[in-house]
Amino acid sequence: MATSKQSQKRIRTNEKARVANKAIRGVMKSAVKGVTSAKDAAEAKLQLAAAMKRLDKAAKAGVIHKNAAARRKSRLARKVNAMKVKAK
């Protein structure tokens, strides 16, 4: 158990950050699932914009690395573009 006042404060601070990060990560994952579970290309395109916004916000908050956000956005865009081609 933490003994110093500083370590006790760090425990409280880390717990607050963990809960906040968990909320951001959950919203981000839900947005990404909206893209992958879209029925058609038009719906996927709408969901893609929301997912990209959530990924950028998660990267800005430090929940994920900015390069990880860019990689995920790229992969989602490729999936949506593949859906468009398949629909034609």
VENVENNOR-V42519 format. One record per residue. N is the residue number from 1. RES is the residue in one letter. PHI is phi as a letter, one per 40 degrees, with the letter a starting at -180 (NA if undefined). PSI is psi in whole degrees, 0 to 359 (none if undefined). BURIAL is I if it has 9 or more other ideal C-beta (glycine too) atoms within 8 Angstrom, else O. Layout:
# VENVENNOR-V42519
N|RES|PHI|PSI|BURIAL, N|RES|PHI|PSI|BURIAL
This chain:
# VENVENNOR-V42519
1|M|NA|148|O, 2|A|c|139|O, 3|T|b|322|O, 4|S|c|157|O, 5|K|c|322|O, 6|Q|c|316|O, 7|S|c|327|I, 8|Q|c|320|I, 9|K|c|320|O, 10|R|c|321|I, 11|I|c|314|I, 12|R|c|316|O, 13|T|c|316|O, 14|N|c|323|O, 15|E|c|318|O, 16|K|c|317|O, 17|A|c|321|O, 18|R|c|317|O, 19|V|c|318|O, 20|A|c|317|I, 21|N|c|323|I, 22|K|c|321|O, 23|A|c|315|O, 24|I|c|317|I, 25|R|c|322|I, 26|G|c|316|O, 27|V|c|320|I, 28|M|c|313|I, 29|K|c|321|O, 30|S|c|320|O, 31|A|c|320|I, 32|V|c|320|I, 33|K|c|329|O, 34|G|c|325|I, 35|V|c|312|I, 36|T|c|334|O, 37|S|c|9|O, 38|A|c|142|I, 39|K|c|320|O, 40|D|b|172|O, 41|A|c|324|I, 42|A|c|316|O, 43|E|c|320|I, 44|A|c|323|I, 45|K|c|320|I, 46|L|c|317|O, 47|Q|c|329|I, 48|L|c|318|I, 49|A|c|317|O, 50|A|c|320|I, 51|A|c|319|I, 52|M|c|320|I, 53|K|c|315|I, 54|R|c|322|I, 55|L|c|318|I, 56|D|c|320|I, 57|K|c|322|I, 58|A|c|321|I, 59|A|c|320|I, 60|K|c|324|O, 61|A|c|351|I, 62|G|g|12|O, 63|V|c|320|I, 64|I|b|160|I, 65|H|c|151|O, 66|K|c|326|O, 67|N|c|327|O, 68|A|c|321|I, 69|A|c|317|I, 70|A|c|319|O, 71|R|c|315|O, 72|R|c|320|I, 73|K|c|319|I, 74|S|c|315|O, 75|R|c|321|O, 76|L|c|318|I, 77|A|c|321|I, 78|R|c|321|O, 79|K|c|318|I, 80|V|c|317|I, 81|N|c|324|O, 82|A|c|325|O, 83|M|c|321|I, 84|K|c|315|I, 85|V|c|319|O, 86|K|c|326|O, 87|A|c|334|O, 88|K|c|none|O
